Structures are given as C-alpha cells and as structure tokens.
Amino acid sequence: MLNRRHLRVKVLQSLYAFFQSGNNDLGAGEKELLFGIEKIYDLYLYQFLLLAELYRQEVRSIEDNRNKHLPSQEDLHPNTRLVDNPVLKTIAGHAAIEEHCKRRKISWTSNQDLVRKLLAHIKQQNYFNVYMAKEEVTFADHREFITRMVKKDIVNFELLHSFYEENSIYWIDDWELVNMMLVKTLKAIDPEQGKGLLLMDLFKEEEDRQFARELFKRTILSQKEMDSIISAKTQNWDLERIALMDVIIMKMALTEILKFREIPVKVSLNEYIELSKMYSTPKSKIFINGILDKLVEEFVSENKINKHVKGLSG
C-alpha cells in the first residue's frame, strides 16, 4: 500500500507535469494524478499475474514434453517442483487476482513469448538449479525461491522493462515501489499462522486518497501566495531561474505546513527534505532546507502556524 511519502512523490510528479504543460484545468490535472496513482495498482497486479503465467507456462511445457512423439525418460518423469510450488499454485488460482485483472483488462495473453523468455532465463540461474535439486523443501524454501526470483531476475529483466515502458509512461517511475509491495505481500504468506495470500489495498485509508487530492489542489490554488512568500526569502534570486522542481517542492512544503493542520511541521519538513534529495541536486537540497527553515521560524514568530511545532531545529 502507498504511504504518505509515496503519495507526495506522485503529487510532485503530477504538479511538475501540470506546470510544465501550462495547463489551467485543475479538474483535469486532478484526474491525471488519480489515474497515475491507480496505475501503480495495475502494475502490482501485472506482476502477480506474471508469476501466475510463469507457473502456467511451466505446466504447458511439461505437458508438451510428455506428449512428444518419442518422449525421453526426463520428458515422462520431469522434475515438477516448480509446478508443485505452493506459492505459485496459490497465485495462479487466486480468485481476487483473476477478478481484479479481468476488471482492469490486465492480461499476458498477447505477450506469451516474453513469459517464455523470462522462464528460460530463470532456469539458467544457479539458485533455480539448487532449488530444483533439493531433496526436501519447506514452505519457507518455496516462498524464498519465489521472492528471490522476483528480486534477482524479474526486477532486472530488460525485456520486461521495455514492455512496461512501452505500455505506460507511469510504470518505470513506480517500478521499485511496486516490486517492494510484491515481495512484502509474498513474505506475508504463512500457512502455519493461517495467513494466505492477501493482496494489498492501494491506500491504507480513504483519507490518504483525499490527502493526495487536497495537496495537489491546494498547492495550485495557493501558488500566487507561495510565490510571494518564497520570493521574499530569495531576493538575490530570480524565482524563474530557480529550478522548477525546487520551486514546486517548496510550494508543496509551504502549502502542507500552512494548510494541513493535522500534520506536524517537523514531519512536513523532513518529508520535503527527503523529496529534495530524490529529485534535486545536493546544492538544491541545502538551498531548499535553508529557505524552509527560515520561513517556518518566521511563521512561528508571527503565529501563522496553528499546530505542533516542537523540535523544528532538530
């Protein structure tokens, strides 16, 4: 599921696209933001369905080999550990995955060649051979094999990257996050504790969806106010010469600090400093941190912040 930092990232990306396009349609911008967030869940489902397709491809391969005109002993008596893997079998037969994918029109039907190539690549790896050769395996072994397959090969498979990049402009940015969600979901499966495969929700609470929408809208609606505030503290700088991403980060931070009373100031400051590390240069991070610190001190002295402000200098 998405936490508030993930949502701030999506809002930042959407604001950058909104301002770059010169768009003035707030409603359209908000729809694009929510669409981009929903695409994260599509990618999450695509990755689960990919695991199911790898399982089905192996089942078909075993059956095809058995039905050869002159099958070998290996064809007739194959190692079925992969198709016996309880995690893969659960994913392949999971009604919720099937239902979600059908509703969202997610399918690998037209890309079976990619699935075959990925499976062939995985079978060349040493950890695959070790797993297939073990005399006995526990459920934990089965689960560890699948998570390792995801982290080592699926995450790094270039043909898969190309497929996702061609199909959505959103997915490459969300790739690392989605695969973390995928692995976390897999690791939570524990039959001994009565825990089956439970798909994550996109949002922890409906309030999080509303937070993203409000942060996006309020940042845009407050931009003249924020331009004035920032300009007063950057008198030696032409605001238009400051990198657009840096300006948006500061506008988001100030909007959150001044307009979202339920979020402690320290939390907001820390979050936007982290965003500056991710999306700005090292010098920009220092610049943004300095401007925000000065402004918050000024807001506090003028009683403009009506919420928790303890430990601002920490």
N, C-alpha and C positions, 0 to 999 in steps of 0.2 A: 504494500500500500504506500501511497505517497505521503511523505511528511511535509511539514510546512516549508522546509528548505527546498525540497523538490518543486513545490508549488511556486515559491518565489522565483526559482530559475525559469519556470515556464512563463510566469508573468513578465519577467525581464526580457526573455526572448520575444514574447508577443508585443511588448511595448517597443522594443527595438524595431521590429518589422513594421509596426503601426506608424512610428515617427519617420522611418526611412521612406515609407511609401507616400507620405504626405496625406494619408487618409484622414478624413474628418468624421467618418461614420463610426461612432462609438459602439453602436449595436453590432455592426459587422465585425469590428475588432474583438468584441467580447465573444462572439460566436466562434471566431477563429481560435481564440485562446482555449475555449472549452473543447473545440474539435481537436486541437493539438494534445490536450490532456487525455481525451478519450483514446487517441491513437496509441498512447502508451499501453493501454489495456489490450488493444488489438495485437500489439507486438508480443505482449506477455502470453496471449492465447496462441499466437502463431508459434511461439517457441514450445509450448506444451504440445500443440498438435504435431510439431516436427518430431518430437520424441515418440509420439504415437505412430507416426508414419515410418520412422526407423524400425520400430517393432514390426509393423505390418509388412515392410519390405523384407525383413528377415524371414518372416513366416512364408511369404511368397517364394523367396529364394530356396528355402528348404523343400517346399512342395515341388517346385520346378525341378530341382535336382533329383528328387525321388521318382519323378515321372519321366526321367530321361529314357531313351530307348535302351541304352546299356548303362544303367547306373552303377557306380562303383560302390564298394562297401562303405566308404565315407558318405556317399550320397544316401545310401539306405539307412545308415546309422549315424546321423550327424550329431554334433555337439549342440544340444538345444538350450544351453544355459542362457543365452541371450533372450530367447523367446519364453523361457521359464522365469525370467527376472520379474519378481512380483511388483516392482515399482513400475516397470514399463507396461506390464499387463494391466495394472490399475489405471494408468494414464490412458491406455488405448481403449479401455472400456468405461471411461468416466462419463456419466451422462451429462454432468454440468458443462464439461469442456465441449462435448458434442453440441449441446444446446446453444451455448454462447457463440460457438464458431458458426453454426448454421444461421443464427440470427444476424451476426455481423458479416456474414458472407466471407468467412475465412476458410481457405482450403489450399491444400498442396496438390490437388488433382492434376493441375497443368504443369507441375514442376517436379514430377517424379524422377527425372534424370538427376536433378540436384540432390534429391534424397539418396539415390543410389550412389552417387559420387561421395557424398558425406559418409555413408555407411562403409563404403570401401576404404575411405581414408581412415576411419576409426579402427577398422580391422587390421590396419598396418601398424598400429601403435603397440608398444610393449605392454602397457598396462592392460590392454584388451586381452592379449595372449595370456598374461598372468591370471587374469580373472577367469578366462575360459578353461584354464588348466587346473585350477584349484580342485582338490578332491572334495572338500566340503566348504560351503559358504553360508554365512548367516544373513539375516535380513540386513544387518548393518553393512555387510560386504556388498550386497546388491545395491543398496542405496548409495554407498560411497562410490561405486563404479559409475553410476549414473551422474552423480554430481561432478565427478572428475571428468567424465566425458563432456559435460556442459562447459566446465571451466577451462579445460585444456584444448578441446577440439572444436566444439560448436561455436564458442565465443570467438575463436580465431580463424574460422573457415572463410576464406576470401570470397568464394562463390556465394556464400550466404550473405556476406556484407553487401556484395553487388546486387543481389536480389532485393534486399531490403532498401538499399539506397535508390534503386530504380522504382520501387513501388511506393515510397513515401519520403517526403523531404524531412519528416519529423524523426524517423526511426534511428538514424545514426547518432543523433544527439542523445537519444534515450537508451541506447544500446547497453551501456554499462549498468544503468539503473535497473532495467528490465531483467537482465541476467542475474543480478543480485536478488531480485524478487523471486525469480525462478528457483534459484538454489535454496533460498530461505524456505520456500514452500516445500521443496523436496526433502530438506533436512527435518522438517516438522513431522513428516510421516513416521509414525512409531506404533506398529500394531500391538506391542506389549503394553503400551499405555492407552490403547484404544483410540489412537489418533490416525485417521485415514488421510487421504488427500483432500485438503480443503483449500480451494482457491482463495487468494487474497481478494478483498474488495479494493477498488481503486482509491477510495477515500476512507480514512479511519472513521470520520464522522461527516455528516452532511454540512456541518459548519465549515469544514475545510474547503469544500467546493465554493461556499459563499465567500470565504476569506479571499480566495484567488480572484473571484469576480469583483469583489469590492476593492481590492488592492489595485487591480487593473484600472477600473473606472475612476477611482478617486485620484490616482496618480495623474491621469489625463485631465480630469476636471480641475485639478489643483496646480496644473503646470505653470500658469502665469504667476501664481502666488509663490511657487517654489523657485521659479526663475529669479524673481525679485530677491528672495531670501539668499539664494546661492550667489547671485551677482554681488550682493553687499559684502560677502566674505571673500570674493575673488576679484577685487577691484583691479589688481595688477594683471588680470587675465581677461581676455575677450571670451565670453561664455561660448561663442560659436567656435572658438578654437580649441576648447576642451573636448576631448573625445566624447562622441555621443553616448557610448556605453557608460562612461564615467558619470555623465550628467544624469542619465536615466537611473543609475544605481543610487545617486544622491537624492534624486526626486522621490524614488520609491522609499528610501530610508526615512526621509523627512515626512512623507505622507503617512507612513506607518507610525512614526513617533508622535505626530501631532493629531492624527485622525483615528487611530485604533487604541482606544483607552485600555482595552483588556490585555494588551501586550506590553510587558515591561520594557523600558527603554534599553536596558542592558542587553536584553535578548535581541531587540531590533538592531542595535549597533553591532553586536557580534555577528549576526546573520549577514549583514551587508558588507562587513569587512571580509567575510568568507567569500561572498559573491565577487568582491573586487579582486580577490586572489585568483578566482577561477576565470574571470572574464576581462581583467585589466592587466596592465604591466606592473612590475614591482613599484615603480615610481608613482603610478596612479593609485595604488593601494595606500601608500603613505599620504598622498595628497587627499584622497577621499576621507581617510581616517582623521586627518588633521582638521578638515573642514567640518565634518560631522561633530567632532568633539567640541570645537569652538561654538557651533550653533546650539548644541544641547546645553552647554553651560549658560549660554545667553537665554535660551528658552526657560531654563530653571530659574535664573535670576529675575526674569520678567513674569514668572508664574504662568507660562504658556502651556506647561505640561501638567495635566491633571491625572497623574498616575505614579506608579512606583519608580523611583529614580535612584535608589541606593546603589552605591558601588560603581558609579559611572566611570571613575578613573581607574578601576581595577582591570 
